[in-house]
Amino acid sequence: MIDGVQLKPLKIIRDARGQVMHMMRCDDGVFTRFGEIYFSVINPDVVKGWKKHQKMTMHFAVPVGDIRLVIYDNRLGSPTRGEVQQILVGEENYQLVCIPPAVWYSVRSENDHWAMIANCSDIPHDPNEIEEVPIGSADIPYVWT
């Protein structure tokens, strides 16, 4: 497990009418503050990333589809520096993933249809605090196949 990454199983309440999928509450231990909520769609056979936020903590849940989330830690002084973590998240493994600042991440839909990430970040989006490198970059020791 990458230092600072947290996983929390989430509750799904199902009945004959449909379902309610919980994500996060203000009294959850992982909640710090509200920045914004946004949704990101990942089309099949597309890899998004690599990105890292300098200030933002992200709280991902995947209510539609399934994704492979890959996280890479290159933070100086981190006990997990140099490690890569893969997490399957989605309808089949519904959980909240908290990604701390300064950790690289990339995602891909694991199905033959699109997947949707819901992110409740702790600060509003700011393009000046994001760093990106292309998929296949030598800076990240992971190869998407």
C-alpha positions, 0 to 999 in steps of 0.5 A: 500500500502506498503511504497515505493512500486509504481504501474504505469499503462503501455501502450499496443499498439495493432493493426492487426499485434500484440502489443507493451507493454511498460515497463520503460523509463529513463525519468520515475519518477520511474527510478533511474539507470540501473543495469540489465534486466532479465526474470523469468518464473513461472510455473503453481501451483508453488510459488516462494519466499520468497526473499528480496534484501538488496540493489536492487530495482526491477521494475516488469512487466508481459508481458506473463500470470498473477501473484499474487505478495505478498509483506510483509514489516518487515522493522524497522521504516517503517510506513507499518511494518507488512503489507502484500500487494497482487497485481495481475499483468499481461496481464489483469492488465498490470502495472509496480510494483516497489519493494524497497530494504528490502521488502519480496516478493513471486509470483505465476502464476494465470493461468493454464500456465506459466507467465513471469516477466520482471525485470529491476533492478537498480543494477546487480544481486548479490547473496550476497545481497539476503535473502530467507526463505521457503514458509510457513515460520513463519517469514512471515504472509501469507499462500499461498493456 
